[in-house]
Structures are given as C-alpha cells and as structure tokens.
Amino acid sequence: MPKLRRAHRPLLLAPIAGGTCVCIAYLMVAWLETSACVLGVPTISLSLLLAASGTSLPNCLVAMYVAKKGRGTTAVSTVFGSNIFDILIALALPWAIYSSIFGPITVFESLGFGTAYALTTIMIATFALFVILSATNAWVVTHPHAWIYLAIYAAFVVYVILDAIPGIVPGPASR
C-alpha cells in the first residue's frame, strides 16, 4: 500500500469526502431503481445482487490484503465490523431520521413477509455456520470452508433470481 501523506486541510477534505460518498450512494440507488424499472425486475432483487456487492467490494479487498499478510483476525474483524456498522448505523440512522419526520417504515409491506423471513434466516444460518466451522477447526478458515461459503452465496443468488420471477417463489414479483 502506498504511504499516505498528511492532509493539509483535513477539516475541509473530510466534509468533501463525506459529501462525495453521499452523492455517489444517492446516484447508485437512483440508477438501481431506474434499471429495475426498465428491466421490469423488482428493485430488491437488483439491490441484493448489485448494491450489496458494490458496497462490500472495497471491504473485501481490504480483508484480502490483510489476510495475505497473515493477519486473519484483522480480516475477519474488518468484515464483521463493517457489517455491524452497516446494519446499526448505515441503516439505522437514515431510518431513524426518516421515521422521525414522516412516520414509521413498514418493511414487510414492500418486501413481503416470506422474502424478509428467508433473507433473515439465510443471514443467521450463514453466521451460525461460520462460527461452528471456525470453532470446530481451531478458528482457522480453510479452503473447503471458503468453498462452502461461496456455495452458500451462489444459492443465495439463485434464490434472489428465482424470487424475481413471478410465481416461482412467493415474494415481491408474485404480487
């Protein structure tokens, strides 16, 4: 990694960087919504496949970099810390602000109870599998573990795609 130079004007650059991130996030969401409309695909499907991957890619690259340096604990901590921040701050803060101004947000109405339940179950089961596999292997993640996680992600992608096709899986596209 290149050596970072000290910023000359951090009080000016921090808001500019934050504003740039907000603008890019807004544009990404707008493009996803427009693409979903043009393609006739539920917005949630494109969001789960593209937005989640796009926002996790920088985190993935950092985790890969530190893992190659032999710092596996740092790589796993980076992943968990990022996801905890995403759920507890990046989702919670905008929802808190929006619901304080406009009223409560009903997630199941737009997503469908079956889809929300399935996605939550997949997330919890994947985390539980990670903990079980890691604990039974002295907290070492091996190649077979990685292939298992990739297979789970492939199954998740198949589920999201099937959920977008009306009538196959009860979800947003079926209504």
C-alpha positions as CSV (number, residue, x, y, z in Angstrom):
1,M,0.0,0.0,0.0
2,P,1.3,3.5,-0.7
3,K,2.3,5.7,2.2
4,L,-0.3,8.3,2.9
5,R,0.7,11.9,3.2
6,R,-0.7,14.1,5.9
7,A,-3.7,16.1,4.6
8,H,-3.1,19.8,4.6
9,R,-6.7,20.7,5.3
10,P,-8.4,17.8,7.0
11,L,-11.3,20.0,8.2
12,L,-12.0,20.9,4.6
13,L,-11.3,17.5,3.0
14,A,-13.4,15.4,5.4
15,P,-16.8,17.1,4.5
16,I,-15.9,17.0,0.8
17,A,-15.1,13.3,1.0
18,G,-18.3,12.6,3.0
19,G,-20.4,14.6,0.6
20,T,-18.9,12.7,-2.4
21,C,-19.8,9.4,-0.7
22,V,-23.3,10.6,-0.1
23,C,-23.7,11.8,-3.7
24,I,-22.3,8.5,-5.1
25,A,-24.6,6.5,-2.9
26,Y,-27.6,8.5,-3.9
27,L,-26.7,8.1,-7.6
28,M,-26.2,4.3,-7.2
29,V,-29.7,4.0,-5.6
30,A,-31.3,6.1,-8.3
31,W,-29.6,4.1,-11.1
32,L,-30.6,0.8,-9.4
33,E,-34.3,2.0,-9.2
34,T,-34.3,3.1,-12.8
35,S,-32.6,-0.1,-14.0
36,A,-35.1,-2.2,-12.1
37,C,-38.0,-0.2,-13.7
38,V,-36.5,-0.5,-17.2
39,L,-35.8,-4.2,-16.9
40,G,-39.1,-5.0,-15.1
41,V,-37.3,-6.6,-12.2
42,P,-38.1,-5.9,-8.5
43,T,-35.8,-3.3,-7.1
44,I,-35.0,-5.5,-4.1
45,S,-33.5,-8.1,-6.5
46,L,-31.1,-5.7,-8.1
47,S,-30.3,-4.2,-4.7
48,L,-29.4,-7.6,-3.2
49,L,-27.2,-8.5,-6.1
50,L,-25.6,-5.3,-7.2
51,A,-25.7,-2.7,-4.4
52,A,-24.7,-5.2,-1.8
53,S,-21.8,-6.4,-3.9
54,G,-20.7,-2.9,-4.9
55,T,-20.7,-1.6,-1.3
56,S,-18.9,-4.7,0.0
57,L,-16.2,-4.9,-2.7
58,P,-13.8,-2.3,-1.0
59,N,-14.2,-4.1,2.3
60,C,-13.5,-7.4,0.5
61,L,-10.3,-6.0,-1.0
62,V,-9.1,-4.7,2.4
63,A,-9.8,-8.1,4.0
64,M,-8.0,-10.0,1.3
65,Y,-5.0,-7.7,1.6
66,V,-4.6,-8.1,5.3
67,A,-5.3,-11.9,5.1
68,K,-2.5,-12.3,2.6
69,K,-0.2,-10.5,5.1
70,G,-1.1,-13.3,7.6
71,R,-3.4,-11.2,9.7
72,G,-6.6,-13.3,9.5
73,T,-8.0,-11.9,12.7
74,T,-7.8,-8.4,11.3
75,A,-9.5,-9.6,8.1
76,V,-12.4,-11.2,9.9
77,S,-12.7,-8.2,12.3
78,T,-12.8,-5.9,9.3
79,V,-15.7,-7.9,7.7
80,F,-17.7,-8.1,10.9
81,G,-17.0,-4.5,11.9
82,S,-18.1,-3.3,8.5
83,N,-21.3,-5.3,8.6
84,I,-22.1,-4.3,12.1
85,F,-21.6,-0.6,11.1
86,D,-23.8,-1.1,8.0
87,I,-26.7,-2.6,10.0
88,L,-26.5,-0.5,13.2
89,I,-25.5,2.9,11.7
90,A,-25.9,3.0,7.9
91,L,-29.4,1.5,8.0
92,A,-30.5,2.7,11.4
93,L,-29.5,6.3,11.2
94,P,-31.4,7.1,7.9
95,W,-34.4,5.1,9.1
96,A,-34.4,6.9,12.4
97,I,-34.3,10.3,10.7
98,Y,-36.9,9.4,8.1
99,S,-39.3,7.8,10.6
100,S,-38.9,10.8,13.0
101,I,-40.1,13.1,10.2
102,F,-42.6,11.0,8.2
103,G,-43.7,8.2,10.5
104,P,-42.9,4.5,10.8
105,I,-41.5,2.5,7.9
106,T,-43.1,-0.9,7.1
107,V,-40.5,-3.2,5.7
108,F,-42.7,-6.3,5.3
109,E,-45.3,-4.4,3.2
110,S,-42.8,-3.7,0.4
111,L,-40.6,-6.7,0.8
112,G,-43.1,-9.4,1.6
113,F,-43.0,-11.4,4.8
114,G,-41.8,-14.6,3.1
115,T,-38.8,-12.9,1.5
116,A,-37.8,-11.0,4.6
117,Y,-38.1,-14.2,6.7
118,A,-36.0,-16.1,4.1
119,L,-33.3,-13.5,3.9
120,T,-33.1,-13.1,7.7
121,T,-32.9,-16.9,8.0
122,I,-30.1,-17.1,5.4
123,M,-28.1,-14.4,7.2
124,I,-28.4,-16.0,10.6
125,A,-27.7,-19.5,9.3
126,T,-24.6,-18.3,7.5
127,F,-23.3,-16.6,10.6
128,A,-24.0,-19.7,12.7
129,L,-22.3,-21.9,10.2
130,F,-19.3,-19.6,10.1
131,V,-19.0,-19.8,13.9
132,I,-19.5,-23.6,14.1
133,L,-17.0,-24.3,11.3
134,S,-14.4,-21.9,12.7
135,A,-14.8,-23.2,16.3
136,T,-14.5,-26.8,15.3
137,N,-11.4,-26.1,13.3
138,A,-9.5,-24.1,15.9
139,W,-10.6,-20.8,14.5
140,V,-8.8,-21.5,11.2
141,V,-10.7,-20.9,7.9
142,T,-9.6,-23.4,5.3
143,H,-10.1,-23.7,1.5
144,P,-13.1,-26.1,2.0
145,H,-14.7,-23.5,4.3
146,A,-14.2,-20.9,1.6
147,W,-15.9,-23.2,-1.0
148,I,-18.8,-23.8,1.4
149,Y,-19.3,-20.0,1.8
150,L,-19.1,-19.5,-2.0
151,A,-21.7,-22.3,-2.5
152,I,-24.0,-20.6,0.1
153,Y,-23.6,-17.3,-1.8
154,A,-24.4,-19.0,-5.1
155,A,-27.5,-20.5,-3.5
156,F,-28.5,-17.0,-2.3
157,V,-28.0,-15.5,-5.8
158,V,-30.2,-18.3,-7.2
159,Y,-32.9,-17.6,-4.6
160,V,-32.8,-13.9,-5.4
161,I,-33.1,-14.5,-9.1
162,L,-36.0,-17.0,-8.6
163,D,-37.7,-14.6,-6.2
164,A,-37.7,-12.0,-9.0
165,I,-39.6,-14.4,-11.4
166,P,-43.3,-14.2,-10.8
167,G,-45.0,-17.3,-9.4
168,I,-41.8,-19.3,-8.6
169,V,-41.1,-18.1,-5.1
170,P,-43.7,-16.1,-3.2
171,G,-42.2,-12.7,-3.0
172,P,-42.4,-9.1,-4.4
173,A,-42.6,-10.3,-8.0
174,S,-45.5,-12.6,-7.3
175,R,-47.9,-9.8,-6.4
